Structure formats: structure tokens, C-alpha cells
């Protein structure tokens, strides 16, 4: 548990499964995709 209200993850191209686990463990997720 982190002592923070919000946590931002800047995941670039080639994101590994270990990094995606942090996103999937969250209560809410937001994805921003730019072409």
C-alpha cells in the first residue's frame, strides 16, 4: 500500500508484464493513447 491518493505510471512502448501488474492491481485505471 502506498501512502498516496494518486499514482501515475508512465509506461512506454514495450511494457513488460511485471509493469502491467501494477496497473491491473489498481482499483481504477486510465489509459491515454496517442498516435
Number of C-alpha atoms within 10 A of each C-alpha: 3 6 6 6 5 7 10 8 10 7 11 7 6 6 10 10 8 8 11 12 10 10 17 10 9 9 6 7 9 6 5 4 4 3 2
